[in-house]
Amino acid sequence: MKLYFLFFSSLLVLALGISGCSPKDSATTAAASKREVSLPTIAAEAKGFAVGALMSSNTVYVFFDTQCPHCGHLWTASAPLQRKVKFVWIPIGMINATSKAQGAALLTAANPAALMTEHETSLLAGQGGISASSNVAPEIEQSIKNNTQLLNSFGAESVPFIVAKNMKSGQTVSREGAMSTVELAEFLGVDAP
């Protein structure tokens, strides 16, 4: 009976289209006065790690929490597009204390792409992600706090939160939640693989 309930609860979540993680009390994260989502602001104020076509003129910014499985699904969906665009993954600390430690490990990794793949594989397998020291350097901890505050200033209520310039329309676009590779390609205005 318990398995039956879990199965149908999961189907209900999928049917409702919930594809992002948000804090338990979203009122604590929503900014009182919403700031305009701006690519130059994110480029200047956020600290993340870049993967993909590093010389691409099209940069996609992804605010994520290391404990968010939807962010893990977006990481997987973005992999086939990394030959076309540069992704900058910006860790925030929203879900729990592990988020900050794992985000710090990714920001300071010699190869953040490989560590992120290892992390997301573990997280999506239900194993909690990579092990990370809770002793975070103050400047890295401050970067994660700043990333979280920046995300909140945009009025975003869940992660992943994606900001990019659509290559076909030239418009700045933003969206909360995970999506498939095809949906992401359409959102970014690039051809799907």
C-alpha positions in Angstrom: 0.0 0.0 0.0 2.9 2.4 0.9 4.5 1.8 -2.5 1.2 2.4 -4.2 0.8 5.8 -2.4 4.4 6.8 -3.3 3.9 5.8 -7.0 0.7 7.9 -7.3 2.2 10.8 -5.4 5.1 10.9 -7.8 2.7 10.8 -10.8 0.8 13.7 -9.3 3.9 15.8 -8.9 4.9 15.0 -12.5 1.4 15.8 -13.8 1.4 19.2 -12.0 4.6 20.0 -13.8 6.7 20.7 -10.7 10.2 20.6 -11.9 12.2 22.7 -9.5 13.2 22.8 -5.9 12.2 25.6 -3.6 12.8 26.4 0.1 10.1 25.3 2.6 9.2 29.0 3.2 9.3 30.7 -0.1 8.3 34.0 1.6 11.8 34.1 3.1 13.4 34.0 -0.3 11.3 36.3 -2.4 12.7 39.7 -2.7 10.6 42.6 -1.4 11.3 44.5 -4.6 12.1 42.4 -7.6 15.2 43.2 -9.5 15.3 43.0 -13.3 17.0 39.8 -14.5 20.1 41.0 -16.3 22.9 39.0 -18.0 25.5 41.7 -17.3 24.5 41.8 -13.6 24.9 38.0 -13.3 28.2 38.1 -15.2 29.5 40.8 -12.8 28.1 39.6 -9.5 27.8 35.7 -9.6 30.5 33.2 -9.0 30.2 29.9 -10.8 32.1 27.5 -12.9 32.0 27.3 -16.7 31.5 24.2 -18.9 30.8 23.6 -22.5 31.9 25.8 -25.4 34.0 28.2 -23.4 34.7 30.5 -26.4 31.0 30.7 -27.3 29.5 34.2 -27.3 26.3 32.6 -25.9 26.5 32.1 -22.1 23.8 30.3 -20.2 23.7 31.0 -16.5 22.2 28.3 -14.2 21.6 29.0 -10.5 21.4 25.6 -8.8 21.4 23.9 -5.4 23.5 20.8 -5.1 20.8 19.0 -3.2 18.1 19.7 -5.9 17.4 16.6 -8.1 15.8 18.8 -10.7 19.1 20.6 -11.1 20.7 17.2 -11.6 18.3 16.4 -14.4 19.1 19.8 -16.0 22.8 19.0 -15.8 22.2 15.8 -17.7 19.9 17.5 -20.2 22.4 20.2 -20.9 25.3 17.9 -21.7 24.5 17.4 -25.4 24.3 21.2 -25.8 27.7 21.9 -24.3 29.3 21.8 -27.7 27.1 24.8 -28.8 27.0 27.1 -25.8 28.9 27.9 -22.6 27.1 27.1 -19.4 28.0 28.8 -16.1 26.7 26.9 -13.1 26.2 29.1 -10.1 25.8 27.3 -6.8 23.5 28.6 -4.1 22.7 27.5 -0.6 19.0 27.1 -0.2 18.0 23.5 0.7 20.3 22.6 3.5 23.8 22.9 5.0 25.1 20.3 2.6 24.3 22.6 -0.3 26.9 25.1 0.8 29.6 22.5 1.4 29.1 20.7 -1.9 28.8 24.0 -3.8 32.1 25.1 -2.3 33.7 21.8 -3.4 32.5 22.4 -6.9 33.7 26.0 -7.0 37.2 25.1 -5.9 37.6 21.8 -7.9 40.4 21.4 -10.3 37.9 19.9 -12.8 34.4 21.1 -11.7 32.7 19.5 -14.7 33.9 16.0 -13.8 33.1 16.6 -10.1 29.6 17.9 -11.0 29.0 14.8 -13.1 30.1 12.6 -10.3 28.0 14.6 -7.8 24.8 14.6 -10.0 25.1 10.9 -10.7 25.3 10.1 -7.0 22.5 12.6 -6.2 20.1 11.1 -8.8 20.9 7.6 -7.6 19.7 8.7 -4.2 23.1 8.7 -2.6 23.2 12.4 -1.6 26.0 13.5 -3.9 29.7 14.0 -3.3 31.3 14.1 0.1 32.4 17.6 1.0 34.1 19.3 4.0 31.8 21.5 6.1 34.9 23.7 6.6 34.4 26.2 3.8 36.8 29.0 3.2 35.1 32.3 4.2 35.5 33.9 0.7 33.9 30.9 -1.0 31.1 30.8 1.7 30.5 34.5 1.0 30.4 33.8 -2.8 27.7 31.2 -2.3 25.7 33.6 0.0 26.1 36.4 -2.6 24.8 34.0 -5.4 21.8 33.1 -3.2 21.0 36.8 -2.6 21.4 37.6 -6.3 18.9 34.8 -7.2 16.5 36.0 -4.5 16.8 39.6 -5.8 15.3 38.4 -9.1 12.3 37.1 -7.3 13.0 33.5 -8.3 11.3 30.9 -6.1 13.0 27.7 -7.2 16.0 26.2 -8.8 17.2 25.5 -11.3 16.9 29.1 -12.5 18.2 29.6 -16.0 19.1 32.9 -17.6 20.3 33.3 -21.2 20.0 35.2 -24.4 17.9 33.2 -26.9 20.1 32.9 -30.0 17.2 33.2 -32.4 15.2 36.0 -30.9 18.1 37.9 -29.2 15.9 38.3 -26.1 17.0 37.7 -22.6 15.0 34.7 -21.3 14.7 33.2 -17.9 13.0 30.2 -16.5 12.6 28.2 -13.3 12.7 24.4 -13.4 14.3 21.6 -15.3 13.6 20.6 -18.9 14.6 18.1 -21.5 17.5 18.6 -23.9 15.0 19.4 -26.7 13.1 21.9 -24.5 16.4 23.5 -23.4 17.6 23.8 -27.0 14.3 25.5 -27.9 14.5 27.8 -24.9 18.1 28.8 -25.8 17.3 29.2 -29.5 19.8 26.6 -30.7 19.4 23.4 -32.8 18.7 20.3 -30.8 21.3 17.6 -31.2 
